[in-house]
Amino acid sequence: MDNMDKKALEAFAREAAKSIKTECNSDDFRKTLTKVTVETALNAEVDQYLLSFWPSEYATSGCIG
């Protein structure tokens, strides 16, 4: 992660933290962040897997990027 990404991530975290008022809010935020992170990682993994089978068709279909 480059410096710009770290700064953007920190700014996002600080802004999101403003709405966390209780432990329950914190837990909900953590669960949502984990869900989004795992989904994004799995989607990237599926893209790479499919690309290994159909490199030209998959790459030109607009599915990656």
Number of C-alpha atoms within 10 A of each C-alpha: 5 6 8 9 10 11 11 11 12 12 12 11 11 11 11 12 13 8 11 14 9 9 9 10 13 15 12 13 16 11 12 12 12 12 12 11 11 12 12 12 12 12 11 12 12 12 16 14 12 13 16 11 10 10 12 10 12 16 14 9 8 8 10 11 5
